[in-house]
Amino acid sequence: MPELPEVETIRIGVERRLVGRTVEEILVHSARTTRHEPDLSTYAELAGGEVREVARRGKFLWLVLEGSTRALVVHLGMSGQLLHLRTPPDPPLRHSAATLVLDDGSVLAFVDQRTFGYLRTSPLVPTSDGHPGGAGTRSGTVPEAAAHIARDPLDPHLDVEDAAARMARTSSAIKRVLLDQRYVSGVGNIYADETLWAAQLHPEVPASSLATEILAQVIARSAEVMGAAVAVGGTSFDSLYVDTEGESGYFARELRAYGRAGAPCRRCGTLVQKLVVGGRATYMCPRCQARGANPVGRMVRLER
């Protein structure tokens, strides 16, 4: 599933290609794509608007079009792609879910092989803190459909201390808490494992057993890890994740924990282990991330 770095890479590409362009038509190819909003009249109302912003919070993307109080929201699900093509494909791309036809003759194709992604329009509502809604926007608004999730670690307006304090009040395993979009958004399985490897924390340690200072450092480390991933276009394991130009990301070469079961830890040489936490495959170094390695109340010494 595309996580924050992959979605941010896509956002940057869409922003580069679409801002200032007019969306002349929105073509929906699959009813499942608009399952949250079967009335397609709202899409027709957006047609003819100039794209002013391409924004993101966590894994949610949205387009703000001139003259509309509704945003066009895209969630990529497990395999969604947004491909910018100079001309409409003939024949249509396999697994096409929707197409945005632009005024210069190019198109933005939403391709979704596993069909878990979706498109919807959503009214823009004020953010709870008055700050811009997310990456790529200066407006203090966010689509109502994305307002329920927290800000993400790359968001300069994330209140890290508040997020850490809320995390400290739950006894859930720290890995599960990182995946919970109510605390911080955008962190998925790959980057949760990479964050905990970097922070030298066992993924099953209860969040409530960690000092808020440690949890704040964990959030900061997740931002560093994901920022490094954005710099190289995200993580591609197969052809399902590519950027808007169809190019793969290269962060898979930099992974320290995720998917490396049986390989030596790049910090201490101990073989990486695989376990299951909250139903999710989890990768960790049994030495660097041993239980009790970071006693409650001590600051984690973060290394990478």
C-alpha positions as CSV (number, residue, x, y, z in Angstrom):
1,M,0.0,0.0,0.0
2,P,1.3,3.5,-0.8
3,E,2.3,5.2,2.5
4,L,3.0,8.8,3.1
5,P,6.3,9.1,1.2
6,E,4.8,7.5,-1.9
7,V,1.7,9.6,-1.7
8,E,3.8,12.7,-1.2
9,T,5.9,11.8,-4.2
10,I,2.7,11.5,-6.2
11,R,1.4,14.8,-4.9
12,I,4.5,16.6,-5.9
13,G,4.2,15.2,-9.4
14,V,0.5,16.0,-9.8
15,E,1.1,19.5,-8.5
16,R,3.9,20.0,-11.0
17,R,1.6,18.9,-13.9
18,L,-1.8,20.1,-12.9
19,V,-1.6,23.4,-11.0
20,G,-2.8,26.2,-13.4
21,R,-4.4,23.6,-15.7
22,T,-8.2,23.4,-16.2
23,V,-10.0,20.1,-15.6
24,E,-12.3,20.0,-18.6
25,E,-13.9,16.6,-17.8
26,I,-13.9,13.9,-15.1
27,L,-14.6,10.5,-16.5
28,V,-15.4,7.7,-14.1
29,H,-14.8,4.2,-15.5
30,S,-15.8,2.1,-12.5
31,A,-18.7,2.4,-10.1
32,R,-16.6,1.0,-7.3
33,T,-14.3,4.0,-7.7
34,T,-17.1,6.4,-6.6
35,R,-18.8,4.0,-4.1
36,H,-18.7,6.6,-1.4
37,E,-20.6,9.1,-3.6
38,P,-22.6,7.4,-6.3
39,D,-24.3,10.7,-7.5
40,L,-21.9,11.8,-10.2
41,S,-23.4,15.2,-10.6
42,T,-20.9,16.6,-8.0
43,Y,-18.0,15.6,-10.4
44,A,-19.7,17.4,-13.3
45,E,-19.9,20.5,-11.2
46,L,-16.1,20.5,-10.7
47,A,-15.5,20.3,-14.5
48,G,-14.2,23.5,-16.0
49,G,-12.4,24.6,-12.8
50,E,-8.7,25.5,-12.7
51,V,-6.5,23.5,-10.4
52,R,-5.3,25.9,-7.7
53,E,-3.7,23.4,-5.2
54,V,-2.8,19.8,-4.9
55,A,-2.8,18.9,-1.2
56,R,-2.2,16.0,1.1
57,R,-2.8,15.0,4.7
58,G,-1.5,11.5,5.6
59,K,-2.5,9.3,2.7
60,F,-5.3,11.5,1.5
61,L,-4.8,13.6,-1.6
62,W,-7.1,16.4,-2.8
63,L,-7.4,18.9,-5.6
64,V,-8.7,22.4,-4.9
65,L,-10.4,23.9,-8.0
66,E,-11.1,27.5,-8.5
67,G,-14.7,28.6,-7.7
68,S,-15.6,25.4,-5.8
69,T,-16.2,24.9,-2.1
70,R,-15.7,21.1,-2.6
71,A,-12.4,19.3,-3.1
72,L,-11.8,16.3,-5.3
73,V,-10.4,13.7,-3.0
74,V,-8.3,10.7,-4.1
75,H,-7.3,7.8,-1.9
76,L,-5.0,5.4,-3.5
77,G,-5.9,2.4,-1.4
78,M,-3.5,-0.6,-1.9
79,S,-2.5,-0.2,-5.5
80,G,-3.7,3.1,-6.9
81,Q,-1.6,5.1,-9.3
82,L,-2.0,8.6,-10.7
83,L,-0.3,8.8,-14.1
84,H,0.1,11.9,-16.2
85,L,-0.1,11.1,-19.9
86,R,0.4,13.6,-22.7
87,T,-2.4,12.2,-24.7
88,P,-5.4,10.0,-23.8
89,P,-4.3,6.3,-24.0
90,D,-5.6,4.2,-26.9
91,P,-6.7,1.6,-25.9
92,P,-7.5,2.7,-22.4
93,L,-5.1,1.7,-19.6
94,R,-5.9,-1.6,-18.0
95,H,-7.5,-1.2,-14.5
96,S,-8.5,2.4,-15.3
97,A,-10.7,3.8,-12.5
98,A,-11.1,7.4,-13.6
99,T,-9.6,10.0,-15.9
100,L,-9.2,13.8,-15.6
101,V,-9.1,15.4,-19.0
102,L,-7.0,18.6,-19.0
103,D,-7.2,21.7,-21.2
104,D,-3.8,21.0,-22.8
105,G,-5.0,17.6,-24.1
106,S,-3.1,15.6,-21.4
107,V,-4.9,13.4,-18.9
108,L,-4.4,12.3,-15.3
109,A,-5.3,8.6,-15.2
110,F,-6.3,7.0,-11.9
111,V,-5.4,3.3,-12.3
112,D,-6.3,0.9,-9.5
113,Q,-5.6,-2.8,-10.0
114,R,-6.9,-4.0,-6.6
115,T,-9.9,-1.5,-6.5
116,F,-9.5,-0.5,-2.9
117,G,-8.9,3.2,-3.8
118,Y,-11.6,5.7,-4.4
119,L,-12.5,9.1,-5.7
120,R,-15.0,11.4,-4.1
121,T,-15.8,15.1,-3.7
122,S,-16.0,16.6,-0.2
123,P,-16.8,20.0,1.2
124,L,-13.8,21.9,2.5
125,V,-14.2,22.6,6.2
126,P,-12.0,24.8,8.6
127,T,-9.1,23.0,10.3
128,S,-9.5,22.6,14.0
129,D,-6.3,24.6,14.7
130,G,-6.6,27.2,12.0
131,H,-3.4,26.1,10.3
132,P,-3.2,25.0,6.6
133,G,-4.9,21.7,6.0
134,G,-1.8,19.8,4.9
135,A,1.1,19.7,2.5
136,G,0.6,21.7,-0.7
137,T,-2.0,24.1,0.6
138,R,-2.0,27.5,2.3
139,S,-5.7,27.4,3.2
140,G,-6.9,26.7,6.7
141,T,-9.3,24.1,5.3
142,V,-9.3,20.3,4.8
143,P,-11.8,18.1,3.0
144,E,-14.5,16.9,5.5
145,A,-13.6,13.3,4.3
146,A,-10.1,13.7,5.7
147,A,-10.8,15.8,8.8
148,H,-10.9,12.8,11.1
149,I,-7.3,11.9,10.7
150,A,-4.4,13.5,12.6
151,R,-1.7,15.6,11.0
152,D,1.3,13.6,9.7
153,P,4.9,13.6,10.9
154,L,6.0,15.7,7.9
155,D,3.5,18.4,8.7
156,P,5.2,21.4,10.3
157,H,1.9,22.2,12.1
158,L,1.7,18.8,13.8
159,D,1.7,19.3,17.6
160,V,4.3,16.7,18.5
161,E,4.0,17.1,22.2
162,D,0.2,16.7,22.2
163,A,0.4,13.7,19.9
164,A,3.0,12.1,22.2
165,A,0.9,12.8,25.3
166,R,-2.1,11.1,23.7
167,M,0.0,8.2,22.6
168,A,1.2,7.8,26.2
169,R,-2.3,7.3,27.4
170,T,-2.9,4.0,25.5
171,S,-1.5,0.6,26.5
172,S,-1.5,-0.6,22.9
173,A,1.8,-1.8,21.4
174,I,3.8,1.1,20.0
175,K,3.7,-0.4,16.5
176,R,-0.1,-0.4,16.6
177,V,-0.2,3.1,17.8
178,L,2.1,4.3,15.0
179,L,-0.4,2.7,12.5
180,D,-3.4,4.4,14.2
181,Q,-4.2,7.5,12.1
182,R,-5.8,9.2,15.1
183,Y,-2.4,10.0,16.6
184,V,-0.2,10.7,13.6
185,S,-1.3,9.9,10.0
186,G,0.4,8.5,7.0
187,V,2.6,5.9,8.8
188,G,2.0,2.4,7.4
189,N,3.6,-1.0,7.9
190,I,6.9,-0.2,6.1
191,Y,7.7,3.0,7.8
192,A,6.5,1.9,11.3
193,D,9.1,-0.9,11.2
194,E,11.7,1.5,9.9
195,T,10.9,4.1,12.6
196,L,11.1,1.6,15.4
197,W,14.4,0.2,14.1
198,A,15.8,3.7,14.0
199,A,14.5,4.4,17.5
200,Q,15.7,1.0,18.8
201,L,12.3,0.1,20.3
202,H,10.6,-3.3,20.4
203,P,7.4,-3.0,18.4
204,E,5.3,-4.7,21.1
205,V,6.3,-2.3,23.9
206,P,3.1,-0.6,25.2
207,A,3.1,3.1,24.4
208,S,2.0,3.8,27.9
209,S,5.2,2.4,29.2
210,L,7.3,5.0,27.4
211,A,7.9,8.6,28.5
212,T,6.3,11.3,26.4
213,E,9.8,12.5,25.5
214,I,10.6,9.1,24.0
215,L,7.3,9.1,22.1
216,A,8.1,12.6,20.8
217,Q,11.4,11.4,19.6
218,V,9.7,8.4,17.8
219,I,7.5,10.8,15.9
220,A,10.5,13.0,15.0
221,R,12.4,9.9,13.8
222,S,9.4,8.8,11.7
223,A,9.6,12.2,10.0
224,E,13.3,11.8,9.3
225,V,12.8,8.3,7.9
226,M,9.9,9.3,5.7
227,G,11.6,12.5,4.6
228,A,14.5,10.4,3.4
229,A,12.1,8.2,1.5
230,V,10.4,11.1,-0.2
231,A,13.9,12.3,-1.4
232,V,14.3,9.1,-3.4
233,G,10.7,8.8,-4.6
234,G,9.4,6.4,-2.0
235,T,9.6,2.6,-1.8
236,S,8.8,0.4,-4.8
237,F,8.7,-3.4,-4.4
238,D,6.9,-4.1,-7.7
239,S,5.2,-2.2,-10.5
240,L,2.1,-1.3,-8.4
241,Y,3.8,1.8,-7.0
242,V,5.2,4.3,-9.5
243,D,5.1,8.1,-9.5
244,T,3.1,10.2,-12.0
245,E,5.7,9.6,-14.7
246,G,5.6,5.9,-14.2
247,E,9.0,5.8,-12.4
248,S,9.8,3.6,-9.4
249,G,11.1,4.8,-6.0
250,Y,14.4,3.7,-4.7
251,F,14.0,3.7,-0.9
252,A,13.8,-0.1,-0.9
253,R,17.6,-0.1,-1.1
254,E,17.7,1.9,2.2
255,L,15.4,-0.3,4.3
256,R,16.9,-1.4,7.6
257,A,14.2,-3.7,8.9
258,Y,11.1,-4.1,6.7
259,G,11.2,-7.2,4.6
260,R,14.7,-8.2,5.7
261,A,14.0,-11.3,7.8
262,G,17.1,-13.5,8.0
263,A,19.4,-10.7,6.8
264,P,22.0,-9.1,9.1
265,C,21.0,-6.0,11.0
266,R,22.8,-3.1,9.4
267,R,23.7,-1.7,12.8
268,C,24.8,-4.7,14.8
269,G,24.8,-7.7,12.5
270,T,22.2,-9.8,14.3
271,L,19.7,-11.5,12.0
272,V,16.5,-9.5,11.5
273,Q,13.4,-11.4,12.8
274,K,9.8,-11.4,11.6
275,L,6.9,-11.5,14.0
276,V,3.2,-10.5,13.9
277,V,2.0,-7.5,15.8
278,G,-1.7,-6.6,15.6
279,G,-2.1,-8.9,12.6
280,R,0.7,-7.2,10.6
281,A,4.0,-8.7,9.5
282,T,6.7,-6.9,11.5
283,Y,10.4,-6.9,11.1
284,M,12.9,-6.0,13.9
285,C,16.4,-6.6,15.2
286,P,16.2,-8.8,18.4
287,R,19.3,-7.2,19.8
288,C,19.0,-3.5,18.9
289,Q,15.2,-3.6,19.7
290,A,15.3,-5.9,22.7
291,R,12.5,-5.5,25.3
292,G,13.8,-3.3,28.1
293,A,16.7,-1.9,26.1
294,N,15.3,1.6,26.7
295,P,14.0,1.8,30.3
296,V,11.0,4.0,31.0
297,G,12.0,7.6,31.6
298,R,15.3,7.4,29.7
299,M,15.6,9.2,26.4
300,V,16.2,6.9,23.5
301,R,19.5,7.4,21.8
302,L,18.5,7.6,18.2
303,E,21.0,6.3,15.6
304,R,20.8,5.5,12.0
